[in-house]
Amino acid sequence: MVKIGDLIKVKECELHAEQEGECTCFFCCGNSNRVGLIIAPGPMNAWTVMFDCGDFQIDKFDFARGDVEVISESR
């Protein structure tokens, strides 16, 4: 179970190799390192996460699919 204060990492975008041109996802457009800090609960089983390029909503399905992993748990 994730909680406020946990550090998470979003996996690299798979579209880079497949797309012609630039990827238009939030993380690629923001030139993000994809590491974020969970700062608040969000709507519908989601979390608000602060990344180096701004805040973004991550939900439980992102974790279930393996798109996001906890890299450091808050104590």
N, C-alpha and C positions, 0 to 999 in steps of 0.2 A: 504494500500500500504506500503510495507516495504521499508526501506531506509538504507543507510550506517550509521552505529552506533547503529542500533537496536540489542538488545540481543534476541536470539531465543533459543528454547529448542526443541530437537528432541525426539519423544516419544521412550519409551523402545522397544527393539527388541522382537517381538513375537516368534521368532525362538528358543529362549533359552529353552522353555518348550517342544517344539516339536522335536528338533534335538537331536540325540545322540552325545554326545561330545560337543565341543566348537562351538559357532557361529563364522563365519568368516567375518562378516560385519566390515566395517571401524571403527565403534564406539566400538564394543565389542573387536576387536583385539587391539585397542588403549587404552582400559580400560578407556574410556571417561566418563565424567560426562554429556555429551550431550548438554552442554550449549555453544553457540557460538556467536561471534560478526560478524555482516555483515561488511566486509571490502571493497568490490568492486563489481561493476556489473560484471556479467559473460556472457558467450555466450548464445544465444538462450533463453532469458527470465530467466536467472539463476542469482544467486548471489554467490560470493565467500565468504565463512564464515570461520573464524579462530576459531577452537576448541582447547581444551587442548592437543589433539593428532595430530594436523596439520590442514591444510586447506582442505575444501571440497566444492563441488558445490551443492547448493540447488536450485531447480527451483520452479516455481509457482505451479506446480502440487503437489509438496510435501506439500505445504500449503493447497491447495484445498482438498487433501485427508485427511488432519488432522494429517499428520505425523510430522509436524513442527508447532510450535506456537510462536508468538512474546510474550516475557515475560517482555520486557522493551523497550519503544520507545525512540529513540534519539530525542533530541529537537533541 
